[in-house]
Amino acid sequence: MTSPAVPRSSRFETWRLFVIYAVIFIVLVVLLGKLLSLQVFGGRNWIDAAVANYTKEISIPAARGIIYDRNGYVLVRNIASYNITITPANLPNDNADIQRIYRDISTLTGIPVNSGTVEQAKLYAPCVGGPGISQLVDLGDSLAPYSPVEIKCDVSQDVARLVQEHESDWPGVSVEVNPIRDYPTGSLTADVIGYLGPIPAILEPQLTARGFVANRDKYGYAGIELSLQDVLAGQNGKRVVQVDVAGQEIRNLQPPVAAQPGYNVTLTIDTRLQQAAEASLLREINYWNTYFYGNTGQIRISSGVVMAMNPKTGEILAMVSYPTYQNNRMARFIPYTYYQQLSQDPRHPLLNNTIQSEYPPGSTFKLAAANGVLNEGVISSPNQIINAPGQIELCNVYTPNEPCGPNNMHPFVDWIYDTDPAGFGQIDFYHCIAYSSDVCFYKVGGGFGTEIPNGGLGIFRLGEYARALGYGVPSGIELPGEASGLIPDPKWKRITQGENWSTGDTYIATVGQGYVLATPLQVLMSGETMANSGKLMQPTIVRQVTDSSGNVQTVWYSPSDSTQWMPHQSVDAQGNVHQDWIELGSGKIANQMPAGSYQISPFVPNVKWDITKDPRIGTFTCEAGNCIPTGQYKTVAPNVVKEVQAGMRMAVTDPRGTLHAAFVTDYPLPIAVAGKTGTAEYCDDVALAANRCQYGQWPSHGWTLAYAPYENPEIVVAAFMYNGGEGAIVAAPVVARVMQAYFELKSIDQANAGGG
């Protein structure tokens, strides 16, 4: 008998329903929350992302400013560079037609149709040999088919025209025109102008934020191209366009912002005088190298400098540094092999020796000592007779109480000793300058018994007068990398050499040797100060800055950080107008410029100081060889400057004067000239390698400094010959010929002006 079936319960468990409802509710809440997050709270982000997907910002390159010399001669300009490009999206649909185009372009450019793979092509920069045309185009097609792919850069104008003539036969192929720098004067002005290169990696974030484009825009690497980068560069323009998924432009989204061209710069250089100065320098270098070594290829004088300046204004009229380089070879790109060759040359042709190299100034430095000796009363008057034999014995001690004896008595010889051991004999101070007597300056600089008591001028006071003439600090000229030179003192020697200062150090520092170092520009500035009766003008290489329409702009230059500033007016909330300054390039607004800034456009002569009016000479209290600054300053008496000028004039007029042969016998000028020569023994790495740093065998540099006309100077010239020997023999002819060229050019200009 079977039991009856138990009926199944139909009762529904309600908790299950609540679970289902809860899950559905949670899902809906999550979806709603996500919807609110995407469309409400994060909607702007997604809209921005969507806009960014179809928005493309195109930088419009600004034309870089042109550089002229003082007479309007073009020193730097922009010329067209032609690149052959292929736009993948514009190529024909038929692959046979595409291959035909590739073959034609390959025949024209020398780029192979196929070479390597697309993956390998990713490793190459545009226009760098390696990938084939097909690989370059395929890579561009995969990235941005509507963007031109550079196949061959910097082709000739004839090749560019041929491509343009065949544009209908070669769809997708076009010529891209880019501006590049051209330097018509080439190596003649390379050290002044400099050259351009790619944006340095360290500056890329900063410059990108200012609108520069890496791997396209160029940046100054030397010379004016670097120091006035912000003046010359201009401001890139901008187009914001809508593009489709393939990168094709559809429409402008914003009104285009035009590029602002860079300002043009006019330099103080006279290209004609620059050419004459370079020719004179090379003529002398080649003559002496041939004289000593014939045509063997060996060189004695390896480098040199010649500079000319208007002493009344500080304008640099010529600035020649040898050896130099061809900046035109750097115009399109910087060739590695050429740059390596320049970098490894022991003569350092990439250095502008006029401001970046430091040498012992030799007897040109005696002008500082001469002013100090007269102004401090070390001698009673310039007529005081000083005995200047060919050689004297001086006591060289390192401490004030050290006694003099056989072990510390050393001979100090005059430069004339080898040819005339008797020396110059009894001479006054005018002739000390004119004859450049070392013995005379040893005595007045460091003292000599009862003849010149109390230690003479001394190193501390010598340093004060040297700095007053422009030594020891950078001049602030508008060129990068300027060296400061060196005016040593006892503290410096203890720190750097680990020795006490000796009396012998003072003797040789007085004649511009030992530890004393100067740039050729500083030597020129010392001559400028003397020619200008004590007034030291700010050296400048810039005459004016103009916009593209020729309007002169007001520009100031800060030597401390090489920034350039222009006047800027701002209005506050109350409507008050304030005169501020805007930094070119960065756009930073400031209520004042950095200390030491000076106006470079429109040109106005900037007086650094006048040693006869501005107290520049620090005074000291000295006891037992220890000198303590008093904190007080004084000027140089005007008559002191005039007496030193008279000694410089006598260097030309006196038959035994160091400049008599150059300016009276060899290159006579109908204009009164005054000047100073210098011969500086040295011991550097080159001399050490040649085993020349031995007593009696030290090599020497040659210097000459001169100005004219004597009564009303309008030009001062300095020349330097590395390892040249006596300045009166090797450097003076260079200076004389440059002066001749200057006055000849002046006569020509006056005749042309009169004839017009």
C-alpha positions, 0 to 999 in steps of 0.5 A, a space after each residue: 500500500 503506497 503512502 499518500 504524496 505530500 504536497 509541495 509548499 507554495 510559500 515564497 520566501 520574501 527575503 529572496 525578493 528583497 535581496 533581488 531588489 537590493 542588488 538591482 538598487 545597488 546596480 542602479 545606484 552604481 550606474 547612476 553614480 558612474 553616470 553622474 561622475 562621467 557626465 556631471 562631476 567629470 564631464 568637463 574632463 571628458 569634454 576636454 579630452 574629446 576636444 583634445 582628440 580633435 584639436 591640434 596646436 600648430 606652432 608658426 616659427 618666427 623669423 629671427 632678427 637680422 644683424 648689421 654692422 655700423 654701416 648697414 652691412 649685413 652680417 647675419 641674414 635668413 635664407 631659404 632651406 629646401 626640404 623634399 617631403 612626402 605626405 602619405 595621405 596624398 599619394 596615389 591609390 595605385 601602388 605601382 604609381 607610388 613605387 614610380 614616384 619613390 623611384 623618381 625621388 630616389 634618382 633625384 635625391 640619392 635616398 634608396 627606395 627601400 632600406 631597413 625596416 619601419 621599426 628601424 626607421 623609428 630610431 632615426 631623426 628626420 633627414 638622417 641617412 639610413 631608412 629608405 623612402 618606403 620605410 619613412 613614408 610607411 612610418 609616417 602613414 602609421 603615425 599621422 598620414 596627413 603630416 609631411 614626412 621629410 625625405 631629403 633636407 637642404 637640397 639645392 634650389 635647382 632640385 627644389 624647383 624641379 620637384 615643384 615643376 613635377 608636383 602634378 606628376 608626383 602627388 603627395 610630394 612637395 617642397 618645404 621651405 625653412 629659414 636658416 642663418 647665413 653669415 656673409 662675413 663667415 670667419 671674419 666675424 664668427 667670434 663676435 656673431 657666434 652660431 646657432 644649434 638645437 635647443 639644449 636639453 637642459 633648457 628644453 622645458 623652460 623654452 618649450 613653456 615659452 613656445 619654442 619647438 624642440 628639434 625645430 627652433 634654434 638657440 644661440 650657442 656663442 657670440 651675439 646669437 647667444 647673448 642677445 638670444 631673446 632680442 633676436 628670437 622673436 615669438 612663435 605664432 600659433 594656429 589651433 585647428 580641428 583635425 580628423 582621426 587621420 590628422 587632416 585639418 578641417 577648420 580653425 578653432 581659434 583665430 590664428 596668432 601671427 608670429 612676431 619676428 625677432 628684433 634686428 641688431 646693429 653692431 658697432 663693428 665696422 666690417 671694413 676695419 675688421 677686415 683690415 685688422 684681421 689682414 694685419 694680424 695674419 700678415 704679421 703672424 705668417 711673417 714671423 712663423 715663416 721667419 723662424 721655421 720657413 715653410 716647414 709648417 711649424 708655428 711660433 705664434 699660434 694665436 693672436 688678437 687685435 681690437 679697436 675702440 672709440 675711447 670716447 664712447 666705448 664702441 668696439 670698432 674691430 674685434 679679431 680673434 685668431 684662430 677662428 672658425 667657419 660659423 657658416 658650417 654650423 648654419 644648418 646643423 653642427 657637423 660632429 667631425 668639424 666640431 670635434 676638430 675645433 674642440 681638440 685643436 690646442 689653439 682653442 679656435 672656439 674661444 673668443 680670445 679677446 674676452 675669454 682668454 687670460 694672459 699676463 699683460 706684461 708692461 702694458 700693466 705698467 700704466 696702472 703702476 704709473 698712475 699709482 706711483 705718481 698719485 701716491 707720492 711714491 716719487 716726488 714728481 715725474 722729473 725725479 731721476 731714477 737709476 735704471 741699470 740693466 740688473 739689480 739685486 732685490 731682497 725677496 722675503 716672505 715675512 716682514 721680519 725676514 732678514 736679507 742675506 745671500 740666500 734671498 737676494 735675487 737678480 732682477 734684470 731689465 728687458 734691455 739687459 741682453 743687448 745692453 747690460 748697462 741698462 737705461 741709466 739715469 732716467 726720469 719717470 717719463 722715460 721709465 714709461 717711454 722706455 718701459 724700464 723694468 728696473 725702474 718699475 721694480 723699484 717704484 713698485 716694491 721699493 728699493 732701499 733709500 732710493 724708493 723707501 717704504 716698500 714703494 707702491 705695494 701690492 695692495 695699492 697697485 691692485 686698486 689702481 689696476 681695478 680703476 683702469 678696468 682690470 680684475 673684473 668682467 667689463 660687462 660687454 654684450 658677449 657671453 663667457 667673459 673672463 675676469 682676469 686676476 689681480 693677486 694679493 697676499 690673501 689670494 696667494 695663501 688660499 690658492 698657492 699655500 704660500 705667503 706673499 713675497 716682495 718678489 711677487 710685488 716686483 714682478 706684479 708691477 710689470 704685469 707678470 707673475 700671477 697677474 692675468 688680464 683679457 685683451 679687452 681689459 688691456 684695451 680698457 686700460 688704454 681707453 681710460 688713459 686716452 680718455 683722460 681718466 674716464 672709463 667707458 662701458 665697452 659695447 658691441 651693440 649700437 641699436 635694436 630695431 623692429 621689422 619696420 626699422 623703428 628703434 627700440 629702447 633696450 637695456 642689457 644686464 651683464 650679470 645674467 645676460 637678460 635684456 629689458 624693455 620699458 613697460 607700462 602697467 595700470 593698477 586697479 586704481 587706474 594709476 600708470 606705472 613704469 615697469 620693465 619687461 624681460 624679453 623672452 620670459 615676459 617677466 615684469 619687474 619694477 627695476 632691472 638687475 643692478 649694473 644694467 645699461 642701455 644698449 639701444 638707442 646707443 648712448 655712451 655709458 660712463 662706468 666711472 671717471 678716476 679723476 672724479 669718482 673715488 675708486 681708489 681704496 686707501 690702506 693703513 699699512 704696518 710691518 707689511 700688513 695692510 688694512 683697508 680704511 674703508 675710504 676712497 679717493 680719486 686720481 689727480 687729473 695732472 697724474 693722468 696727464 703725466 702718464 699720457 706724456 710718458 706714453 707719447 714719449 714712447 713714440 717721439 723719443 728715438 729710444 721709445 718702444 713705439 718709435 720704430 713702428 709709428 715713426 720709422 716703419 709706419 709713419 702717421 701724420 697724426 700724433 700717437 701715444 701708447 705702451 708696449 708689453 712683453 710678458 714671460 709665461 709658463 702654461 701647459 704648452 710651454 711646459 710641454 716644450 720644456 721652456 719654463 726654465 730661467 732664461 728660456 721662458 717664452 713671452 707674449 707680445 702686446 702693444 696698446 696705442 691711441 690717436 690723435 694724442 690731443 683728441 683721441 678717437 681710436 685706441 687699438 690693442 694687439 696681442 701675439 701668443 708666444 710672439 716675443 717683444 711686443 714692440 717688434 711683433 704687435 706694434 706693426 699690427 696696431 700701426 697698420 690698423 690705425 692707418 686703415 682707420 684714418 684712411 677709411 675715415 678720409 674715404 667716408 668724409 670724401 664720399 659724404 662731401 661728394 654726396 
